[in-house]
Amino acid sequence: MHIIDLTIILLFLGGISAYGIYNSRKNITTEDYFLAGKNTPWWVAMFSIVATETSVLTFVSVPGLAYRGDWFFLQLAMGYILGRVLVSIFLLPQYFKGNITSIYEILGSRFGKPVQKTASGIFLITRLFADGVRFLATAVVVQVVTGWPIWMAVLIIGVVTMVYTLSGGIRTVLWVDSFQFVLYLAGGAIVIFFILNSVEFSGWEPLLEAGKTRIFRFTTDNMFKDAWFFGSAFLGGILLSFASHGADYMMVQRVLTCGNLSSARKAMIGSGFFVFLQFAVFLMAGSLIWIYTGGVEMTKDRELSTFIVDHLPIGVRGILLAGVLSAAMSTLSSSINSLASSTIHDWMQKNISLKRSMTVSGVWAILLILLALFFDEGNTAVVVLGLKIASFTYGGLLSLFILSRSKKEFSIPVLIIGLLSSLGTVFFLQWLGVAWTWFIGIAVILNLLVVYGLHFAGLKKGIGMIAILLISGYVSYLSGQYQSGLEVLSEDDFAILKGKNVAVVVNQTSVDQNGDHLIKLAHENGVTIKAVFTPEHGFKGVAGAGEKVENGIEPLTGAPIYSLYGETKKPTSEMLKGIDILVFDMQDIGVRYYTYVSTLTLTMEAAAESGIPFMVLDRVNPLGSDILGPILDVEFSSFVGMHPIPVRHGMTLGELAQMINGEGWLSYGIMADLTVIPYDGKINQEVREDAFNPPPSPNMSNLETAWLYQGLCLLEGTNLSEGRGTDLPFKLIGAPWLDNQKLYDELVKTKHPLDEFKIAEFTPLSIPAAKYPKYEGEKCLGLRINNLENPIDWTIKLLAIIKSLHPEQLKFLETNFIDKLYGSDRLRLSISENRNINILIDEFQNNKGEFLQKREKYLIYDSLKNQNK
């Protein structure tokens, strides 16, 4: 760090410490220490609210959202404004009626001390854990920006914050917060001003063309699973703001320092508008950084910090670094003072001395620092829980304040049961995969229903009714829950396989939802496994694409493991000697190139030739039932495509097995003695995403990759890199000779509104998933692809554009491998001879109806049959 930047930071840290010590002379009573004498200007309280809710994580992650995507985050901020209006109307009047310091005193006077202490205890525990872990995550960001070790970042931020917070009390916290808010907001403005006046700024057109200024998202597959659908985000923002600024003492404490209700309302509602402004500034900064850097790939949520360190001049960089520290300290200082205040006023005597108050503040400060030092960023689960835990409790706390306005006299056990039910509900909702924006609303509704239900029905009767409803709901949920063919077979204890010598065709995906493998489950149920066959990538799924896999021994059963991607791709009669049934269970991705369909075909064929029954344990097709792409010409049949089906065929492996059998696609028209065990339950987005846990192959880690793979796999037949050798296969494409700016400009002209891609650079390396990638060790210029509405059409257009830009450099592999992938030579010839590629795309639609009609009789699941018509 340059001496000028370091000097600015040291002056900043020393200045706020001195200010806190100076302000200590104004603290005479505990009311001064925790409520600043109730004479704080409303605008100071307003800025303090904004600073308190803005951590370093917000400071750095919001620009990253705009850099990687668009401005959809503002939907949430719009809800924040209305949520604060609700706080001002329904909750602030209660807080200003009585002479209170902690808002949980309201609950104590209304329901009794046990409820007050319960609410305060939830606040203390969640605040300690959430802010301690947030402090750790903040230190990680500060480390990136300043170069300090994490422990040093924790101690410097913690000690300086403790000095001015303990000595100056809430008065110092409020004024320092206000200064810090102005400082980091100015930091965002500096970034905007710097870029707008730089030679790298090329105008606003790139943002508009790339669709990166969109705010609203009005379409979704499932609003309850999509946090950024407008309805989810706006309503979630309202409820989050209503709960956090109405039931979280750390936020409410700021407005309690105002002299009257009118000033408190100004501070509360005004903070909503300034939060919106703050987010808009930092989203704008992220968008402009995207223009300035040309949209190159950066580490997630490090876009702003990287820009500060690498591009801002000395001095300006120091101001921005001070802004980063400000965002960190404002949240920590507020947490220390509010934790101490709640401890004293909810758990101890009110007339405690000022010195004792400072001691309690010091204890909480030390605990927060120790918590941040104890954990490290490698404790992923702990960090994630810490960042989410406050939102888990907001619904329950808000419910108590809503109930306090009721004229009903609720018993303490009823209130506690309602509170616990709302807390448990949030964990259940997360398990279901419901978007977090619905947590608070559903938790509040359930809490109110439970409390009123128990109140009117009586405690014993009400608990019985709730238990019946919960059990019924859980049974109903389980009845619709997805079960793979393996799990269906397992429910019957593998009865159909007992007493037989069984061979299995499996890999790492042959597991149930608990992660237990078919071989383990069958073995534990007394099934005799005599042979194991594995496909491309091997038994554990770690071998790279095309890598030869050796035979082995399965350790649990001692059965031989025969590789079907080594010396042979089809089981021999010797391998099947003594086998009574061959069972196939693997997760496919629904794309013709994927070689598991070929392994299915050849193992079926071997079983048929040996007179052995063949069973398929079916699994979901994660890409769904729609079809897309050219139908394979059988003259180009190979191991990456054997049958006349589209690239995206819309069938499960069980359905494909029936089609292969029924259409006579096995050699010489032989037919297998085929049984398919269908999967059961409803298919939703979560089920489709879970199909990639574990990943079906090393480079197929998630649903997004599989979606892009159906088109971008065609690049494997060219001298373009498809991103193998990076951590983003099929999401990065390029070559050292590619003019990615011109390519981007041409693609933008015809892009679909849902297409998302940007300019990127990457260097393929030899990794276990791709040992010999194209252009190993060379910097490739290309694109980073986030989403494509139609990956196959897009890839065809991509090849045509690159051919026009680089007629000499773009090459097809000499083996004409692309013909095998595409299913004919029409794509290669169309690109090579500059033919009209729209003719190819039109052919897909013309041939679609014939295939849909042919596949209909082989479909197993009603949802697919309905879509087929």
KANORFEN-V704254 format. One record per helix or strand. SS is the DSSP state (helix for helix, strand for strand). FROM is the first residue (numbers start at 1). LEN is the number of residues. If there is no record, write none. Layout:
BEGIN
ss:SS from:FROM len:LEN
ss:SS from:FROM len:LEN
END
This chain:
BEGIN
ss:helix from:3 len:24
ss:helix from:30 len:9
ss:helix from:42 len:12
ss:helix from:56 len:13
ss:helix from:74 len:17
ss:helix from:92 len:6
ss:helix from:104 len:8
ss:helix from:113 len:34
ss:helix from:150 len:47
ss:helix from:205 len:5
ss:helix from:230 len:18
ss:helix from:249 len:8
ss:helix from:261 len:33
ss:helix from:303 len:9
ss:helix from:316 len:32
ss:helix from:354 len:21
ss:helix from:380 len:24
ss:helix from:412 len:21
ss:helix from:436 len:22
ss:helix from:459 len:21
ss:strand from:483 len:1
ss:helix from:485 len:7
ss:helix from:495 len:3
ss:strand from:501 len:5
ss:strand from:511 len:1
ss:strand from:517 len:1
ss:helix from:518 len:7
ss:strand from:528 len:7
ss:strand from:552 len:2
ss:strand from:560 len:4
ss:strand from:581 len:4
ss:strand from:591 len:1
ss:helix from:596 len:14
ss:strand from:613 len:5
ss:strand from:628 len:4
ss:helix from:634 len:3
ss:strand from:638 len:1
ss:strand from:641 len:1
ss:strand from:646 len:3
ss:helix from:653 len:10
ss:helix from:667 len:3
ss:strand from:674 len:4
ss:strand from:680 len:1
ss:helix from:685 len:6
ss:helix from:703 len:15
ss:strand from:718 len:1
ss:strand from:721 len:1
ss:strand from:732 len:4
ss:helix from:740 len:10
ss:strand from:756 len:8
ss:strand from:767 len:1
ss:strand from:770 len:1
ss:strand from:779 len:9
ss:helix from:791 len:15
ss:strand from:812 len:1
ss:helix from:817 len:6
ss:helix from:826 len:7
ss:helix from:838 len:21
ss:helix from:862 len:7
END
